[in-house]
Amino acid sequence: MDAYAAASHLIDYHRRRSGLAVWSHTEVKECVKQEEQYKVVAVNGCRIQCKYVVIAAGFEAGAFLPEKVMDLTSTYAIISQPVDEQFLWHKHSLIWETKEPYLYIRTHGNRIIVGGEDENFKNPVLRDKLLRKKVAILEKKIHKLFPEIPFVTDFAWCGTFSTTKDGLPYIGNWPGDKNMLYALGYGGNGITFSMIAAQIIRNKIKGISDNREKIFGFERR
Ligand SMILES: Cc1cc2nc3c(=O)[nH]c(=O)nc-3n(C[C@H](O)[C@H](O)[C@H](O)COP(=O)(O)OP(=O)(O)OC[C@H]3O[C@@H](n4cnc5c(N)ncnc54)[C@H](O)[C@@H]3O)c2cc1C
């Protein structure tokens, strides 16, 4: 699915149907606790008073955390020009090489995406400088695994990735601050973990017990 379109439509649906207020392109610089509520301050000086805050700022969330819980790394991916269906495999399944460095191969229509080649740093200038070299390595790997596929790279990209010590995300409140909630550290599994985060945080705010908090909470850090 088109994740960007899905997210935009979901937000717009609730803006129209549930009175959700949306301020896009508005950077939050701090969240200040005031007795039973929080004051959220944006860089343009606007403020929001609220009972709960959910921090879902991806790899930039470090600024809102009392201590470091995630490491930031860089990851690379390439996508091929469309190939003939005869070259693709059973049900276009996701292929994942679990050894280190890992490698994943999946399809998008009849294009093939190959990704991995992570580096242990987040510096975006250094990360982008390595792109050409990483494209060559990823191409070599797919050609070695599937020599019969006429793989020709159409686009290549890279991005920042957050990892935690056990590979699981952090979802829930910071100990002692029950209304400041976090949904972070999804690593390479943002699609699955963000859904779990949405459910746990909704349950927490509604006072419904959810035993997954023990698995994803900050107590294990
Ligand atoms: C190359 C690459 C390939 C990937 N492939 C997959 C995959 O195949 N499957 C999968 O499940 N996951 C994949 N991931 C991981 C997935 O993209 C992430 O886990 C997911 O996007 C994290 O979502 P998020 O909402 O936590 O953070 P983000 O998507 O980073 O969103 C955070 C948002 O917070 C905003 N923000 C940050 N700071 C502030 C602030 N101070 N004030 C206001 N807003 C702020 C940012 O602008 C951003 O919009 C991949 C990641 C990369 C880089």
The ligand as a Gaussian input file, in Angstrom:
#p B3LYP/6-31G(d) Opt

LIG

0 1
 C       15.634000       2.828000       3.967000
 C       14.613000       2.345000       4.998000
 C       13.845000       1.216000       4.715000
 C       12.877000       0.764000       5.637000
 N       12.093000      -0.323000       5.305000
 C       11.128000      -0.751000       6.146000
 C       10.257000      -1.851000       5.789000
 O       10.378000      -2.440000       4.705000
 N        9.295000      -2.226000       6.691000
 C        9.121000      -1.589000       7.883000
 O        8.223000      -1.976000       8.670000
 N        9.905000      -0.539000       8.226000
 C       10.899000      -0.093000       7.390000
 N       11.715000       0.956000       7.749000
 C       11.559000       1.530000       9.082000
 C       10.378000       2.451000       9.150000
 O       10.469000       3.408000       8.092000
 C       10.437000       3.164000      10.503000
 O       10.436000       2.209000      11.555000
 C        9.220000       4.059000      10.678000
 O        9.101000       4.993000       9.621000
 C        9.332000       4.818000      11.971000
 O        8.141000       5.543000      12.118000
 P        7.996000       6.703000      13.172000
 O        6.599000       7.211000      13.031000
 O        8.466000       6.224000      14.511000
 O        9.075000       7.791000      12.739000
 P        9.123000       8.717000      11.434000
 O        8.499000       8.056000      10.259000
 O       10.554000       9.169000      11.367000
 O        8.179000       9.939000      11.832000
 C        8.544000      10.839000      12.850000
 C        7.882000      12.162000      12.531000
 O        8.075000      13.062000      13.638000
 C        8.400000      14.331000      13.119000
 N        9.166000      15.049000      14.126000
 C       10.425000      14.793000      14.585000
 N       10.794000      15.674000      15.529000
 C        9.725000      16.507000      15.679000
 C        9.497000      17.665000      16.499000
 N       10.416000      18.116000      17.358000
 N        8.294000      18.298000      16.391000
 C        7.347000      17.844000      15.524000
 N        7.510000      16.771000      14.722000
 C        8.687000      16.125000      14.795000
 C        9.218000      14.048000      11.864000
 O        9.180000      15.170000      11.003000
 C        8.475000      12.847000      11.281000
 O        7.415000      13.248000      10.451000
 C       12.687000       1.438000       6.872000
 C       13.464000       2.581000       7.160000
 C       14.427000       3.028000       6.250000
 C       15.241000       4.273000       6.585000

